[in-house]
Amino acid sequence: MTTAVFIKTPKGIEEVETKANGLAMIQRWVLISIDGKRTFADLKTLPRVNDLEGILTFLETGGYITPVSTPTSVGSDMVKQAPNTTLSIFRPLPATFDPKTFGMAKHFMINTLNAFCGSYGATALVRSIDQCQTHEELRALFDRWHEDIANTRQGQKQGKDLQKKLLDVL
């Protein structure tokens, strides 16, 4: 397990959005941090994570995460993840970089954070989004963006719609 890289399953994504299963704070923190790229060593650096292997085992057996190299169900499609790929909920990237679509995704993320979290509520994340130069960099911030939005009252009401709109261009 110490060499495995994990991604969230649809159940894991839903848990991040809804907090429906009442995970312990540390389990939830690890789940949110799983992005299909972070290694065991990367996750081990998270603060207050004393039993990472136990938490990963719990999340895997609970159906919240799966190793990157195994098929995972997204909607009704089965997607085979290769190591170091982004989460399979994203659309395929165009063959050539489209600055218009990239700009739309970037501005959508920044504007929704400012609207839902306030000008100072997500300053560090807004700064990180603003510095992104590629779709891959934006995609790496998707979970953080979604978590910040979902932690607001309006975000709980509109989160799924906002997520869908962003995924259409991201």
Disulfide bonds with the S-S distance in Angstrom:
none
